[in-house]
Amino acid sequence: MKITVADLEKLGACTGEIKRWRGLFGDAPVEITAALCEQYPDVDYVWAVHYLLPPALRAEYQRQLSILRAEYERQCAARRAVCDRQDAALWAEFECRDRAAYDRQRAPLWAECERQRVALWAELRRQEARLFGTLAERT
């Protein structure tokens, strides 16, 4: 599949996406591939799936996306459980005897948990982008 800025405009893409596309690729046709999409995970692939893929590939995207998102949720839940156990261990150590020490120990723990959640989210976005590109290659 090749896409141009003019194609995006005709299909009603938002101004921000059109500007981003033009800034990245200019006005020339761009071949949509999995590798290309993976490099740009912040593109609005929800819109792209709806407007650029035929119905059968849209359905395939949704099916595979549900698998990817379930795995993301599973990984987040597992990581959250680890953080909760570590937090509970800190609370058991400090309880209310030294709330300031508990807070000091807890802050980096939850910062690390959040860093890992953000990394999982970024990986999910990369996988979503790659999935769209893989399906676009079939058009």
Disulfide bonds with the S-S distance in Angstrom:
Cys83-Cys113 1.51
